[in-house]
Amino acid sequence: MVNEQTTEQLLKRLRQHNRWGYEHSLRVAGCSEKAGYCLGLKETDIRELTTAARLHDIGKLLVPPGILDKPGPLPEEEYR
């Protein structure tokens, strides 16, 4: 399990790098938390699920913002 401090540091970087991606991760986390409760998961499992949801797109930190924010399809070179 990733500790809370590391999670917050990564999310702060994501917010600076790609605001939409950060907000999307928070929305996914909220939906995941609700799903966890509906499924009757234990609190510890819901926390892990929510953390995983918050970090599910953290790899976008490695993608240049110009590519993340580019409208329309990417040319083959940018796609790679």
N, C-alpha and C positions, 0 to 999 in steps of 0.2 A: 504494500500500500504506500502510495506517495504521501509524504507528510503535508500538512496544511500550509506551512510556510512555502514549501516548494511549489505547491499548486498555485498559491496566490502570486508568487513571483512570475511563474509562467503565464498566468492569465493577464497580469499587468503588461507583460511584454506583448502578448497577443493583442490586447486592447490598443497599444501604441502602434502595432504593426498593421492591424486589420480590424477596425472597429466593428464592421459587420460580422466578421468571424467570431469575435469575442461575444457580441450580443447573441448570436446564434447559439454558441456553446452554452450560454446561460439559459436560453429558452429550452434547449434540449435537456439540460440538467433539471429544470423545473418539471418537464413532462416525465422524465425518468423517475423523479422522486414520487410523483403522483402514481405512476405505474407500480412502483415498488410497494407503496401503501396498499393499492388495490389488490396486488398479488399476495399481500400478507407477509412480506419479507420482514426480517428482524431489522431493528434500527441500525445495527452495524453494517448489515448488507445494503441497506438503503443509502447509507453514507458512502460506501464504496461505489455503489452504482452511480450516485450523483457526482462523485469525484471523477469517475471514468467518463461520464457524459460531459462534464466541464472541460475535460482534456482531450476529447475525441478528435478534435481538429488541430491539435497543437503543432502538428507537422507543418502547418501553413506558415509557421515562423521561418521555414527554410525556403519559402517561395517568395520571390520579389513582389512587392506591392503592386507594381505596374502590371504584373501578370494576373494577380488576384482580382484587381479592380478593372481589368480590361473588358469592355463590352464586346459581345460577339465571340465567335470561335477563335481559337488561337491557331496561328500558323504552325506547321509541323515542328519547326525549330523551338518555338516557345513551349509547345506542348511537351516536348522531351524534357 
